[in-house]
Every structure is written in structure tokens, then in C-alpha cells.
Amino acid sequence: MQWEKLKPPEPDDPMCCCECDLDQYGCCCDCEDLDEAFTRWLRDRPSKGGSCQSPVLGAIIDRMEISLIPALLLLPLLLRVAALHLLLGVTILTALPGMVLWYYYATHRKKKRTLFFLTLSLYSLFYMYYLFITEILPRGNVSQLQVCAVTTGVILTLVSLIQTKRGPGFVTPCLHVAHSHSQEAEKDSTHLNGCIQSAAATGIKNALTTKLSSCPVCKIMRPPRAGHCRTCGSCVQRLDHHCVWINSCVGQANHRSFLLSLSVFVVTSLYGISLVLSSLCPRQYLMTALLYCPGVYTQSSSALCFTCAWYSSIVTGGLFYMWLVQVVNISLNVTEREAQLALRNKTGQRRLGGLVISTGQFSRGFCQNWAEFLTMAYAPVSPRYSLTDLV
């Protein structure tokens, strides 16, 4: 039927260019070969067989994203233009998210993995910190202890981000080998005096077979709650989602550091914004200084800092929503991937301004869910059987 073509693919299904909504003709193609040939045609580069270029130089050129340079140059320019007048600031800051998304789709849409959002976020972080040191600190309204607190927050954000980038915990064939040994050990332990009850044997067999599932793309066995990421091209243990802001998946190995990065960044950003507003508008309350700060546009430096405070507030608001989604999912012991599947299967509901609330078989209470998350000691999905259950 026609509606089946518009059905969104499952998270584990590989997505071809023929399945995209943009392709109306349903052509049959090999995406990798087509993209590689089209890239060589655009760059007027020879094929791999007849290339005399150094492999190291070719790898560097392929990994460079030159289209990032105009975005990094335009961001300070747009902020300075927005600082000229209140109406310009409202117009530019309102249109800035749309401009960023348009530029991303125009230059990086065909790339599976890109450093666009990660580079833009790090550049914004360092640029805001640079303005804080060069413009706010000389005013004398910020103490050295407050500067140290902001600097510590920036450093902790970078450290936790580096820890997050170390890897989400990819599924390897070694897990299947280890699981085979555990299966043999559990099967041997079920024999009691040379006999096994039929009902207990059937239950153990079902429990063992539900622990691992096969990935149709990677052709390997993976543990429960693992998923295949089309962007990374690998299976990830307890896959939550693929985050474009860190250019990596969020899985069992880096989920805690990812939440720590979000928490430290949001707290540091809110604290920095409060220091900037208290320095620019000392006679205003912090809750109203962002909306009304008289005399802030009399000087270019104060207007620029005020505009950057608004820019930081917009970014912080988006990341705070992301943090809220993570907190709700962890409290219910559900991943973002499982929440989206629950919404697709109509077993979940959208609550709290768009959050997907889904309570499945993994939730064991608020305290136990957080204890499992902080220790990464998740209880097994299938029930375990002991010798006493066989008697």
C-alpha cells in the first residue's frame, strides 16, 4: 500500500537513499558506491586504484569540514550586529536556530557523522567565556572566587565531554562468546541428580534464548536493550540515542558521563548568565534583568554582553530540555530509543510538554532505577532460575 512507504523505519533497519521521502522515483542504488562516485565527480578526483595521493593526506582532506569555517566566522558577526539595536537582537536571535539548521542541511545533510554541532557548541562555549573574561571581569563586579567557579565549570564540562567521547559501549563478537560460556555453565547447573523437570527445563530454555538477539545488519548477537545505530553503523549496548551535539552514540558506557556533561554545562551556564546580568543591570532583579535592562544599549560592550546572555539562555534552554528528558527516562528506567518505540507502538504517551512517558518491563521503582543507572548494574530482563526452583 502507499502508506507503507511513508512508514518510519525501525531503529535497527538500515536506511537507503531509495527509502527517503525525497526520492519519488524509487530508484535502486548502492548508496555507498553512488555517494563515493558523486564525491569524486564533484572534486574531480581519480578513483582509488589510480590515485597517487598520500593516504595520510587523503584521510586529512576527507575529515576536514571546510564548510564549518563560514559558520564559525558568521556567529560573532551576527552577535555583534544583534547588539546594535533591540529589534535587531530580537530578529537575529529568533532566526538564528533556523539559520543554523538551514546551513547544516545545505552543507552537511549527506554526511552520516559530522563535527558541525560539536564544533559549534565548543566554539560558542569558548567565545562566551572569552567575553566573560574580557568584558565582564574588568567591570569589577565579579569576584575572583566567582571567576574560579565559572572556570571550574567550563573545565569540568570539557573533562566530562572527553569522557563521554571515549565510546558508548559497542557490541563486539566477544560478548557472544562469553554468553555461550555462560549458557553452558547454566545448563550444567540445572542437572540435579541426573534429571531435570520438563517445566523448569522449558522455562530455562526460554530465558536463555531471550537474553541475546541477532542484529540483521551487523550479523552478530547482542544483549538485551542493545540497538543498532544507522549513523555509527554499529550496535551499542543499551542504546539511548545518537546525539549530534557530541557526534557519538549515548549508550551504557557513556550515559552517566553524558548526563554529567549536561548537568555541569546547564549549571555553569545559568551561573554565568546570572553574573553577567548582575554586572550589567545591578539595580534589577535577575528574573527581570533579561527582559528589561535600561541603558544596556548605550555602550557597545554592554550591548554585546547582553546579547550573548540572551544567546546563552536560548542554548541553555534547549540543553535543559534535553537534560529533563534524560532525567525522566532514567527515573522510569527507559531509554530514548525505547520511548520512541513505545510511542510508535502506541504504548507510550506524550506528557510534560512533549516528553514521551513510557513505563515498561524494566522499571523497578524510582530509587532502584537511579541506583541501577549510577552503578550500571542493570537487572536481567529474563528471570533467573536457581537449583531450588528445579526441585
SVG drawing of the C-alpha trace seen along z (x, -y; Angstrom):
<svg xmlns="http://www.w3.org/2000/svg" viewBox="-2 -55 54 94">
<polyline fill="none" stroke="black" stroke-width="0.4" points="0.0,0.0 1.0,-3.6 1.0,-4.4 3.6,-1.7 6.2,-3.7 5.8,-6.6 6.1,-4.5 9.1,-5.4 11.8,-2.8 12.6,-0.8 15.7,-1.9 17.5,1.3 16.6,1.1 19.3,-0.2 18.1,-3.2 18.9,-3.5 18.6,-6.7 15.8,-4.9 13.7,-4.9 13.9,-8.6 10.9,-10.7 12.9,-12.9 13.3,-10.1 9.9,-10.0 11.0,-7.6 12.1,-4.7 15.3,-4.0 17.5,-1.1 21.1,-2.1 24.0,-1.2 24.3,-4.2 28.0,-3.9 29.1,-3.4 26.9,-6.2 28.0,-8.7 31.6,-7.9 31.4,-8.2 29.4,-11.5 32.0,-12.9 34.9,-12.0 33.0,-13.7 32.5,-16.9 36.1,-17.1 37.4,-15.9 39.4,-13.2 40.6,-10.0 39.5,-6.6 41.2,-4.7 43.1,-2.4 44.8,-5.2 45.3,-7.7 48.9,-8.8 47.9,-10.8 49.3,-10.0 46.9,-8.0 47.6,-10.2 46.9,-13.4 43.8,-11.9 42.5,-11.0 43.1,-14.5 41.3,-16.1 38.4,-13.7 38.0,-14.5 38.2,-18.3 34.9,-20.1 35.8,-23.4 32.1,-24.4 32.4,-24.9 34.6,-27.9 31.9,-30.3 29.6,-29.3 32.3,-30.0 33.0,-33.4 29.4,-34.4 28.4,-33.7 30.4,-36.5 29.5,-38.8 25.7,-38.1 26.0,-38.6 27.7,-42.0 25.0,-43.0 22.3,-41.9 23.9,-44.1 23.4,-47.3 19.7,-47.6 17.0,-45.8 14.9,-45.0 18.0,-43.6 18.7,-41.5 15.2,-40.0 15.2,-39.4 18.6,-37.7 18.3,-35.6 14.9,-34.4 16.1,-33.5 19.5,-32.1 18.3,-28.5 16.6,-28.3 19.7,-29.7 21.9,-27.1 19.6,-24.3 19.3,-25.6 23.1,-25.8 23.5,-22.3 21.1,-20.8 22.7,-22.7 26.2,-21.6 26.2,-18.5 23.0,-16.7 24.6,-13.9 27.2,-13.2 26.3,-10.5 28.7,-11.7 29.7,-15.3 31.5,-17.6 29.2,-20.5 27.2,-20.7 30.1,-19.7 32.4,-22.3 29.7,-25.0 28.9,-24.2 32.5,-24.2 33.2,-27.4 30.2,-29.1 31.4,-27.9 34.9,-29.3 33.6,-32.6 31.2,-33.2 34.0,-32.5 36.3,-34.9 33.7,-37.7 33.2,-37.0 36.9,-37.4 37.5,-40.4 34.3,-42.4 32.6,-41.4 35.7,-40.8 37.2,-44.3 34.0,-45.9 34.9,-44.9 31.6,-43.5 32.7,-39.9 35.0,-38.5 37.9,-36.1 36.0,-33.3 33.2,-33.7 35.6,-33.6 37.2,-30.5 33.7,-28.9 32.9,-29.7 36.3,-28.5 35.9,-25.2 32.5,-24.7 34.0,-25.1 36.9,-22.7 34.5,-20.1 32.3,-20.4 35.2,-19.6 36.5,-16.8 33.1,-15.1 32.7,-15.6 36.0,-13.9 34.9,-11.1 31.7,-10.8 33.5,-10.7 35.5,-7.7 32.8,-5.4 29.2,-4.4 30.0,-0.7 29.8,1.0 28.7,4.6 31.5,7.0 31.5,10.7 33.3,11.3 30.0,10.8 28.5,13.7 31.4,16.0 31.1,15.0 27.4,15.6 27.9,19.1 30.1,20.0 27.6,18.7 24.9,20.7 26.9,23.9 27.5,23.2 23.8,22.5 22.8,25.6 25.2,27.8 24.0,26.3 20.4,27.3 21.1,31.0 20.2,32.2 21.0,36.0 20.9,36.6 17.2,35.5 15.5,32.2 11.9,31.4 10.3,30.7 8.6,27.5 11.7,26.0 13.8,27.0 11.4,25.2 11.5,22.1 15.3,22.0 15.5,22.6 13.1,19.6 15.1,17.4 18.4,18.2 17.1,17.6 15.6,14.2 18.9,12.8 20.5,12.3 19.1,11.2 20.6,11.1 21.3,7.9 20.3,8.1 22.9,5.5 26.0,6.4 25.2,10.1 26.2,10.5 24.4,11.5 23.7,8.6 22.5,8.4 19.0,7.1 18.2,3.4 21.0,3.1 20.3,1.4 21.8,0.7 22.7,-2.9 22.5,-3.7 24.7,-6.7 27.6,-4.9 26.9,-1.7 27.4,0.5 25.3,2.0 25.5,0.2 24.9,1.7 21.7,0.2 21.5,-2.3 19.8,-5.5 20.1,-7.7 22.7,-9.2 23.5,-12.7 24.5,-15.1 25.9,-17.5 28.7,-15.1 28.9,-13.3 28.5,-9.9 26.0,-7.5 24.9,-7.5 25.0,-4.0 25.7,-2.0 29.4,-3.0 29.0,-6.8 25.4,-7.5 26.5,-8.7 29.2,-11.0 26.7,-12.4 24.2,-13.3 27.1,-14.8 28.1,-16.9 24.6,-18.2 24.2,-18.9 27.6,-20.7 27.0,-22.8 23.5,-23.9 24.6,-24.8 27.7,-26.7 25.7,-28.5 23.0,-29.6 25.5,-30.8 27.5,-32.7 24.3,-34.3 23.4,-35.5 26.8,-37.0 26.6,-38.8 23.1,-40.2 24.1,-41.3 27.1,-43.1 25.2,-44.8 22.0,-45.5 23.0,-45.8 19.7,-47.5 17.4,-44.9 16.3,-41.6 17.8,-38.6 14.4,-37.4 13.5,-40.6 17.0,-41.8 17.0,-39.6 13.7,-41.2 14.3,-44.8 17.7,-46.3 17.7,-50.1 20.7,-51.7 22.4,-48.5 22.5,-49.6 24.3,-52.9 27.7,-51.1 28.7,-48.6 30.4,-46.3 27.5,-46.1 25.1,-45.5 27.2,-42.7 27.4,-41.0 23.6,-41.4 23.0,-39.9 25.4,-37.0 23.4,-36.4 20.3,-36.0 22.1,-33.7 23.4,-31.6 19.9,-31.5 18.5,-30.1 21.2,-27.4 20.8,-26.6 17.0,-26.3 17.4,-23.6 20.0,-21.7 17.9,-21.9 15.0,-20.3 17.4,-17.5 18.5,-17.1 14.9,-16.9 14.2,-14.2 17.2,-12.2 16.1,-12.6 12.5,-11.4 13.8,-8.4 16.2,-7.4 13.6,-7.7 11.4,-5.3 14.4,-3.1 13.7,-3.5 16.0,-4.7 15.1,-7.3 15.1,-4.7 12.6,-2.5 10.5,-5.6 10.2,-6.4 9.4,-2.7 6.7,-2.9 5.3,-6.0 5.3,-4.3 3.6,-1.2 1.1,-3.3 2.2,-2.0 3.6,-5.4 2.1,-8.9 3.4,-12.4 3.3,-14.3 5.1,-17.3 5.4,-19.4 6.3,-16.7 8.1,-14.2 7.4,-10.6 6.2,-8.8 6.6,-5.1 6.8,-2.6 7.8,0.8 9.0,4.1 12.4,2.5 11.1,0.1 11.7,1.2 10.8,-2.0 12.3,-5.4 15.2,-4.7 16.1,-1.3 16.1,-2.8 18.6,-5.5 20.7,-3.0 21.0,-0.8 21.8,-3.8 24.5,-5.2 26.1,-1.7 25.3,-0.5 24.3,2.8 21.1,3.4 18.9,6.3 18.5,9.0 15.4,8.8 14.6,12.5 14.1,14.3 16.9,16.4 16.4,19.9 18.2,21.5 18.6,25.0 15.8,24.6 13.4,23.8 14.0,27.1 13.1,29.3"/>
</svg>
